Amino acid sequence: MPTRVEAGIVDALTEVVGAAAMSTGDDVGDDYTHDEALTAHPHRPLAVVRPADTAEVARVVQLAADAGVALTARGSGTGLSGACIPTEGGIVVSFERMNEILEIDLENHVAVVQPGVTLDQLDQATGAHGLVYPVFPGESSASLGGNVATNAGGMRAVKYGVTRHQVLGLEAVLGTGEVIRTGGKFVKATTGYDLTQLVVGSEGTLALVTEATLKLYPRPAHAATVLAPFATLADVTAAVPKIVASGIGPLLVEYLDVITMDAIARGHGVELGVDPAIKEQATAYLVVVLEDRHENRLEEDTAELATLLGDLGALDVYVLPSAAGAKLIEAREKAFWTAKAAGADDIIDMVVPRASIPRYMAAVAQLAQERASLVVGCGHAGDGNVHLSVFQKDQAARHDLIHDIFAAGMQLGGAISGEHGIGTEKKVYVAELEDPVKLTLMRRIKAAFDPAGILNPGTIFDPEDFDGEERT
Amino acid sequence: MPTRVEAGIVDALTEVVGAAAMSTGDDVGDDYTHDEALTAHPHRPLAVVRPADTAEVARVVQLAADAGVALTARGSGTGLSGACIPTEGGIVVSFERMNEILEIDLENHVAVVQPGVTLDQLDQATGAHGLVYPVFPGESSASLGGNVATNAGGMRAVKYGVTRHQVLGLEAVLGTGEVIRTGGKFVKATTGYDLTQLVVGSEGTLALVTEATLKLYPRPAHAATVLAPFATLADVTAAVPKIVASGIGPLLVEYLDVITMDAIARGHGVELGVDPAIKEQATAYLVVVLEDRHENRLEEDTAELATLLGDLGALDVYVLPSAAGAKLIEAREKAFWTAKAAGADDIIDMVVPRASIPRYMAAVAQLAQERASLVVGCGHAGDGNVHLSVFQKDQAARHDLIHDIFAAGMQLGGAISGEHGIGTEKKVYVAELEDPVKLTLMRRIKAAFDPAGILNPGTIFDPEDFDGEERT
């Protein structure tokens, strides 16, 4: 039975969005109770509201602020850190009805989208104009609103950067219910603080994004996928900075350890044509994709890359036929599902300076061995973003191992997450390892946006006076 | 005569930095009292401190916070908006002694610099390794600390972005004297709020930057400068989006009106070899620079660009000999000095969506005519950043004209400054034209970083309870 306060807020929200756009109690589908984080527990919200426009979002936030009820924004629910799992008794604001591409501006090369637009939807719309929105985080059903909230990355970051680098402007609702517009259809401005970049990656804790202006690029016509097996993981990771430094300008530079490569190749029926004798010796693979608007330049660059890879100790170099190349990249994008299917207990995506990957991976290997755990992975080597699957059933042992893996990366100048975000699932490590001065500053920034503390509380960090029940 | 409070803080600061690193009274050189803003009045600070390291900066800030004395950070003093002019009775923190390039990291392609390092100094150091820090705001004596504070731009933004896009990490001292480190040697992280991007462009109001980690790029070996005269300014600005969209990837795309072109060509003795008959018809010029690591690709792209410019209505197309090209670009970089020498009363650098430049320039021309004022200029057309020199001696009339010029750009989705910043000189327009909700939010953010309100108060916006004497 809902309490009187709960019934009051539900009635008030229903008045705003209409009964058809509101679910409560058993009508709330299970989908709304979780995301894809391996470690998180589902939570049932008091209600799910599906606003139709910014004005409705603003009224929902005002009502929640007045009632002191927590709000959690939700796009497609494909996140990996628990950031869109509601608090018990809180409200989910689902953007599924705000799913319109408002504009593809061919002169300024920007798209203006509502938060519920999916990457797939945007890719089809931009492709029709020979343009591309270059963030491919591996799950094309993800929403742009979710991507903005988590600063989603993906394999192409080494060339194009991540979501942060594409977001030129936002419309967003503060925790007070006030609506602001930031930035615009331009790449630069120095007109007060950059509120756009502050909201990007804030995981729904500062504002609810109701519109985003995104940078588009010409879609190059030609691409080539180059696969290079190496004898050791250290050889692969040592080669990466030299490839990035060469000036060839790769679209992506991925490494895969042999366990991960075998799992994704088997799982997705990818046949790469690697010579069996070479396969025998290989313990790690490098995948590099190049793209260009001129086919002859692509061929030249591919040849230059192949030579360079040979010089850097590759056992062999394969330029994959385009179907096999595309299949490998697609399978690599699904590495999370492969890890999940293999029974991984947690996944992490630490970022370190790219030249420090060899030292970091050595430290990880040693920690895994000391703790009798299995840690395998792959990563966006070009930008130092290492994706690791951790196999360790014991929760306390796993916590200690992951803590030490993060600490090792931070000693090398790294950060806990490159693109998955902190959410609810990694905040314990942030609390343990981050500078308390920065955490206090972030709490004060949150209070500036959200004085009532209703926007996704308990995500990234707990409120300072937190003494209640954990969400996870 | 200093008051007792003033004498107390001066003594305390002297104890921190040493007498040799401290100037007071008449010992304060005139240079410390102004920047290059045309409209600002110099202010004499109580003292100038020249700290040697971060620890000294932190102690200086603590002392100032305790005493409630205003601090203004200063690099080379080349800013154009008054942001480094001290408050009367405040303290200048000059970073001239913290001028060391701490590291050029060849594997991660980053430079780690102290704030007093100049662009020229960094360019020499990176050039020795075939790398480049790609922000050239037109004044190579500018300091990196100042560039970070103002989010400095320049002509190459259309290819590389501006300072914001190069700053990967910072060390900074908050208004409390606490020291934080943000980001690192990587292009992406989603580990809490992006404090780096918040501090970039905050014009010394949130924190004092004591170290910056900056992205470097391979320095392409080959460049070509293409000059195209056009019959009308509207033709030039209409051509720009099509050049950017072509995929050729220009390094810079600049327009100059004929008055500005004549002034800078005459002022710098640049001989461009434009046919006199063409010159007669031209009222505006487009300058495009291409660069590549392969000479043959540069030649191909230059030919493609020349054809495109012809199709877009250029009266003629000139590929300049490299000495003349370099001289033109250098002269264009000094356009501010040309405007100053010509007696401009103010300069502005509004940014609008690049496809809106023709409409914006038409609106500006009409406003100038209505107000019997002269407004001429040039601009970073590729990124919608329009630099205008305003000739109107009457201060009230000039204010109204500039207000309306900003309002016209904001109606097109623009922002008041693309790269010069707001400082003290444009804050009146921000107060008049910006959303008060955003200004209130910015004030709350400032309070989060600087609870005592001592960091460059009165820059970007006045404190909410401001009722004292204006700095300008």
Contacts between the chains, C-beta under 8 A, distances in Angstrom:
chain1	res1	chain2	res2	distance
A	105	B	353	7.8
A	105	B	355	7.4
A	106	B	245	7.3
A	107	B	241	4.2
A	107	B	245	7.6
A	107	B	353	7.9
A	107	B	354	7.4
A	107	B	355	3.5
A	108	B	241	6.8
A	108	B	353	4.7
A	108	B	354	5.9
A	108	B	355	5.0
A	108	B	384	8.0
A	109	B	241	7.8
A	109	B	244	7.0
A	109	B	245	6.4
A	110	B	353	8.0
A	150	B	190	6.0
A	151	B	188	7.2
A	151	B	190	4.4
A	151	B	194	8.0
A	153	B	188	5.5
A	153	B	190	7.7
A	157	B	187	6.4
A	157	B	188	5.7
A	158	B	187	7.9
A	161	B	187	6.1
A	161	B	188	7.1
A	162	B	187	7.4
A	162	B	188	4.5
A	164	B	188	7.2
A	164	B	194	7.1
A	164	B	197	7.8
A	165	B	165	7.1
A	174	B	437	7.6
A	174	B	441	6.9
A	178	B	437	4.8
A	179	B	437	7.7
A	180	B	435	6.4
A	180	B	437	5.7
A	180	B	438	5.3
A	180	B	441	7.0
A	181	B	435	7.4
A	182	B	438	7.5
A	183	B	415	7.7
A	184	B	351	7.9
A	184	B	353	6.7
A	184	B	413	4.6
A	184	B	414	6.5
A	184	B	415	6.3
A	185	B	353	3.7
A	185	B	354	7.9
A	185	B	355	8.0
A	185	B	384	7.7
A	185	B	413	5.8
A	186	B	351	4.8
A	186	B	352	6.9
A	186	B	353	5.9
A	186	B	354	7.1
A	186	B	383	6.1
A	186	B	384	4.7
A	186	B	385	7.5
A	186	B	414	7.2
A	186	B	415	7.2
A	186	B	418	7.3
A	187	B	157	6.4
A	187	B	158	7.8
A	187	B	161	6.1
A	187	B	162	7.4
A	187	B	383	5.2
A	188	B	151	7.2
A	188	B	153	5.5
A	188	B	157	5.7
A	188	B	161	7.1
A	188	B	162	4.5
A	188	B	164	7.2
A	188	B	351	6.4
A	188	B	383	6.0
A	188	B	385	6.8
A	188	B	418	5.4
A	188	B	419	6.3
A	189	B	351	5.4
A	189	B	415	3.9
A	189	B	417	6.8
A	189	B	418	5.9
A	190	B	150	5.9
A	190	B	151	4.4
A	190	B	153	7.7
A	190	B	201	4.8
A	190	B	203	7.9
A	190	B	417	5.0
A	190	B	418	6.8
A	190	B	419	5.7
A	190	B	420	6.8
A	190	B	421	4.5
A	190	B	422	7.2
A	191	B	415	4.3
A	191	B	416	4.7
A	191	B	417	5.1
A	191	B	422	6.2
A	191	B	430	7.0
A	191	B	434	7.6
A	192	B	422	6.5
A	192	B	430	6.7
A	192	B	434	7.1
A	192	B	438	7.1
A	192	B	439	7.7
A	192	B	442	5.4
A	192	B	460	5.5
A	192	B	461	7.4
A	193	B	198	6.0
A	193	B	201	7.1
A	193	B	202	5.7
A	193	B	206	7.5
A	193	B	442	5.2
A	193	B	445	5.8
A	193	B	460	7.9
A	194	B	151	8.0
A	194	B	164	7.1
A	194	B	197	5.3
A	194	B	198	6.4
A	194	B	200	7.0
A	194	B	201	5.9
A	195	B	438	6.8
A	195	B	441	7.0
A	195	B	442	7.8
A	197	B	164	7.8
A	197	B	194	5.3
A	197	B	197	3.7
A	197	B	198	7.0
A	198	B	193	6.0
A	198	B	194	6.4
A	198	B	197	7.0
A	198	B	198	5.5
A	198	B	445	7.9
A	200	B	194	7.0
A	201	B	190	4.8
A	201	B	193	7.1
A	201	B	194	5.9
A	202	B	193	5.7
A	203	B	190	7.9
A	206	B	193	7.5
A	218	B	245	6.7
A	218	B	246	7.7
A	218	B	247	4.1
A	220	B	247	7.4
A	241	B	107	4.2
A	241	B	108	6.7
A	241	B	109	7.8
A	244	B	109	7.0
A	245	B	106	7.3
A	245	B	107	7.5
A	245	B	109	6.4
A	245	B	218	6.7
A	246	B	218	7.7
A	247	B	218	4.1
A	247	B	220	7.5
A	247	B	293	4.8
A	293	B	247	4.8
A	294	B	300	7.9
A	297	B	297	6.4
A	300	B	294	7.9
A	351	B	184	7.9
A	351	B	186	4.8
A	351	B	188	6.4
A	351	B	189	5.4
A	352	B	186	7.0
A	353	B	105	7.8
A	353	B	107	7.9
A	353	B	108	4.7
A	353	B	110	7.9
A	353	B	184	6.7
A	353	B	185	3.7
A	353	B	186	6.0
A	354	B	107	7.4
A	354	B	108	5.9
A	354	B	185	7.9
A	354	B	186	7.2
A	355	B	105	7.4
A	355	B	107	3.4
A	355	B	108	5.0
A	355	B	185	8.0
A	383	B	186	6.1
A	383	B	187	5.2
A	383	B	188	6.0
A	384	B	108	8.0
A	384	B	185	7.7
A	384	B	186	4.7
A	385	B	186	7.5
A	385	B	188	6.7
A	413	B	184	4.6
A	413	B	185	5.8
A	414	B	184	6.5
A	414	B	186	7.2
A	415	B	183	7.7
A	415	B	184	6.3
A	415	B	186	7.2
A	415	B	189	3.9
A	415	B	191	4.3
A	416	B	191	4.7
A	417	B	189	6.8
A	417	B	190	5.0
A	417	B	191	5.1
A	418	B	186	7.3
A	418	B	188	5.4
A	418	B	189	5.9
A	418	B	190	6.8
A	419	B	188	6.3
A	419	B	190	5.7
A	420	B	190	6.8
A	421	B	190	4.5
A	422	B	190	7.2
A	422	B	191	6.2
A	422	B	192	6.5
A	430	B	191	7.0
A	430	B	192	6.7
A	434	B	191	7.6
A	434	B	192	7.1
A	435	B	180	6.4
A	435	B	181	7.4
A	437	B	174	7.6
A	437	B	178	4.8
A	437	B	179	7.7
A	437	B	180	5.7
A	438	B	180	5.3
A	438	B	182	7.5
A	438	B	192	7.1
A	438	B	195	6.8
A	439	B	192	7.7
A	441	B	174	6.9
A	441	B	180	7.0
A	441	B	195	7.0
A	441	B	448	6.3
A	441	B	449	6.9
A	442	B	192	5.4
A	442	B	193	5.2
A	442	B	195	7.8
A	444	B	447	7.7
A	444	B	448	3.6
A	445	B	193	5.8
A	445	B	198	7.9
A	445	B	445	6.3
A	445	B	448	5.1
A	447	B	444	7.7
A	447	B	448	7.4
A	448	B	441	6.3
A	448	B	444	3.5
A	448	B	445	5.1
A	448	B	447	7.4
A	448	B	448	5.5
A	449	B	441	6.9
A	449	B	444	8.0
A	460	B	192	5.5
A	460	B	193	7.9
A	461	B	192	7.4
